[in-house]
């Protein structure tokens, strides 16, 4: 999603609502939690603190090296799984989603009942457009923690594609919004579901809510324009499309906006 808490980059609408909430899904493991079974050696503590500091400083390559050193120091399977997940996280922050997925797949083998790892796995599968495995991972995460609003939102969006169950998607998204009422990403997900169900007034309401709470977000403006167009409110739709264009959208989104409003727009110079 175009607001995915602005930490996961390079992914747009076909994963939109799911990807907007990416940042909160990744595991943050403190030093006392990192090693699953005692004793925790001074060397392990040192490496864990060092790697986390490197992540904070955006030294992703160094963090990966340090986590690999830590991986060699632990023997407990759960601890290994946690370190593998952190390596995956470091790759993800560095923009290497392929290696991030590779390490998260290793982690989930050792941590099959960790909802956060399953959630992240679903997110990464979406980044590769592997919707089948993404849905399986999200559903597994939800079976472990049925109250996770981020997973509820992501799965809801995923169900809007390819003939998914829109009623189930709406149920998930509403549940997510009850838990995170201020997240505009979830409003956008709900609007998308309403649009798919041809409930245009409801869709327009949710998209307008998202656009008003996130001024400058071209994608929300574009979605609002879509709902307005389908209501026959062409003047209002063109206004929203123009506002979206004025926000300097990425080229792919720009083409979608121009198509939606049938060339009645000017590009911002």
Secondary structure, DSSP 8 states (H G I E B T S, - for coil): -TTSTT-S-S--STTHHHHHT-GGGS----HHHHSSSS---HHHHHHHHHHHHHHHTT-HHHHHHHHHHHHTT---HHHHHHHHHHHHHHHHHTT-HHHHHHHHHHHHHH-TT-HHHHHHHHHHHHHTT-HHHHHHHHHHHHHH-TT-HHHHHHHHHHHTSTT--HHHHHHHHHHHHHHSTT-HHHHHHHHHHHHHTT-HHHHHHHHHHHHHHSTT-HHHHHHHHHHHHHTT-HHHHHHHHHHHHHT---HHHHHHHHHHTTT------
